[in-house]
Amino acid sequence: MFTKIHHIGVAVKDMDGAIALYESAGAKLLARESSKDGRVDLAMLDLGGDLIEPIAPIEGDSAISKFIAENGEGLHHVAYEVADIKAEMARLKSEGFDLIDEVPRPGFGGHIIAFIKPGSTMGTLWELVEAE
């Protein structure tokens, strides 16, 4: 079961601009790094205990560049914290959810993550994040 919302992912074209925007609203930058393949710029900001993850394409063809081309900037995903990601993935799969990741994988900041297809979640991409 989900324990809480871990973070909200927001697709952006300009990472520096996104960080400045959220900082002007009172958020604090916690971390920034490139994805493992080097095509996506990721940041994590804390706004009063709630986390916001801007996601920007760096170069080339990436899932986030395709997302922005099709949908524009804005909400990309909602990440939910879970105590045991493998058990939660098995539960969701048994209930008919369509998993993007069949096995958990390393994510931003060293977290273990997995994604659930929006077609089985009323149109919103879900990310599972295993609690630390």
C-alpha positions as CSV (number, residue, x, y, z in Angstrom):
1,M,0.0,0.0,0.0
2,F,1.0,3.6,-0.5
3,T,2.3,5.4,2.6
4,K,2.3,9.0,1.2
5,I,3.0,11.1,-1.8
6,H,6.8,11.1,-2.2
7,H,7.0,13.9,-4.9
8,I,5.3,15.5,-7.8
9,G,7.2,15.3,-11.2
10,V,6.9,18.3,-13.5
11,A,8.1,18.3,-17.1
12,V,9.9,21.5,-18.0
13,K,11.9,22.8,-20.9
14,D,14.3,25.0,-18.9
15,M,15.7,23.5,-15.7
16,D,17.4,26.7,-14.5
17,G,14.2,28.6,-15.0
18,A,12.2,25.9,-13.1
19,I,14.6,25.9,-10.2
20,A,14.4,29.8,-10.0
21,L,10.6,29.7,-10.2
22,Y,10.2,27.2,-7.3
23,E,12.9,29.0,-5.3
24,S,11.0,32.2,-5.7
25,A,8.0,30.4,-4.2
26,G,10.0,29.4,-1.2
27,A,11.3,26.0,-2.2
28,K,14.9,24.8,-1.4
29,L,17.0,23.0,-4.0
30,L,18.0,19.6,-2.4
31,A,19.8,18.0,-5.4
32,R,20.3,18.1,-9.1
33,E,21.7,15.4,-11.4
34,S,21.5,13.9,-14.9
35,S,19.7,10.7,-15.6
36,K,21.8,7.6,-16.0
37,D,21.7,7.9,-19.8
38,G,22.6,11.6,-19.7
39,R,19.6,12.8,-21.6
40,V,17.5,14.2,-18.8
41,D,18.2,16.8,-16.1
42,L,16.6,16.1,-12.8
43,A,16.2,18.3,-9.7
44,M,14.5,17.8,-6.3
45,L,13.1,20.8,-4.4
46,D,11.6,20.9,-0.9
47,L,8.6,23.2,-0.4
48,G,7.7,22.9,3.3
49,G,8.2,19.2,3.4
50,D,6.6,18.4,0.1
51,L,8.9,17.5,-2.8
52,I,8.8,18.8,-6.4
53,E,10.9,17.2,-9.2
54,P,11.4,19.3,-12.3
55,I,12.4,17.1,-15.2
56,A,14.0,18.6,-18.3
57,P,15.4,17.2,-21.5
58,I,19.2,17.8,-22.0
59,E,19.6,16.7,-25.6
60,G,18.5,14.0,-28.0
61,D,15.4,11.9,-28.0
62,S,14.2,11.1,-24.5
63,A,10.8,10.2,-23.0
64,I,10.6,13.6,-21.4
65,S,11.3,15.5,-24.7
66,K,8.5,13.4,-26.3
67,F,6.2,14.1,-23.4
68,I,6.7,17.9,-23.7
69,A,6.3,17.7,-27.5
70,E,3.0,16.0,-27.1
71,N,1.6,17.6,-23.9
72,G,3.6,20.7,-23.2
73,E,5.2,21.5,-19.9
74,G,3.4,20.6,-16.7
75,L,2.5,17.6,-14.5
76,H,4.4,14.5,-15.5
77,H,3.9,12.1,-12.7
78,V,2.9,11.5,-9.1
79,A,5.3,9.5,-7.0
80,Y,4.0,7.4,-4.1
81,E,6.2,6.1,-1.3
82,V,5.9,2.4,-0.5
83,A,7.5,0.3,2.2
84,D,8.2,-2.7,0.0
85,I,8.3,-1.9,-3.7
86,K,8.5,-5.5,-5.0
87,A,5.5,-6.5,-2.9
88,E,3.6,-3.4,-4.1
89,M,4.4,-4.1,-7.7
90,A,3.2,-7.7,-7.3
91,R,0.0,-6.5,-5.6
92,L,-0.7,-3.9,-8.3
93,K,0.0,-6.4,-11.1
94,S,-2.4,-8.9,-9.5
95,E,-5.1,-6.3,-9.5
96,G,-4.7,-5.6,-13.2
97,F,-2.4,-2.6,-13.3
98,D,-0.1,-2.4,-16.2
99,L,3.5,-1.9,-15.1
100,I,6.2,-0.1,-17.1
101,D,8.9,-1.6,-15.0
102,E,8.6,-5.3,-14.4
103,V,11.5,-5.1,-11.8
104,P,12.4,-2.1,-9.6
105,R,15.4,0.0,-10.8
106,P,17.7,2.7,-9.4
107,G,16.2,6.2,-9.7
108,F,17.0,9.8,-8.8
109,G,19.0,10.2,-5.6
110,G,19.7,6.5,-5.2
111,H,16.0,5.6,-4.6
112,I,14.6,2.4,-5.9
113,I,11.7,3.1,-8.2
114,A,9.2,1.6,-10.7
115,F,6.6,3.2,-13.0
116,I,2.9,2.2,-13.6
117,K,1.4,3.0,-17.0
118,P,-1.2,5.9,-17.1
119,G,-3.7,3.7,-19.0
120,S,-4.4,1.8,-15.8
121,T,-4.3,4.8,-13.4
122,M,-7.0,7.1,-15.0
123,G,-4.4,8.9,-17.1
124,T,-1.7,9.8,-14.6
125,L,1.7,8.2,-14.7
126,W,2.5,6.7,-11.3
127,E,5.9,6.2,-9.8
128,L,6.6,4.0,-6.9
129,V,9.5,5.0,-4.6
130,E,10.7,2.6,-1.9
131,A,10.9,4.2,1.5
132,E,14.4,4.7,2.8
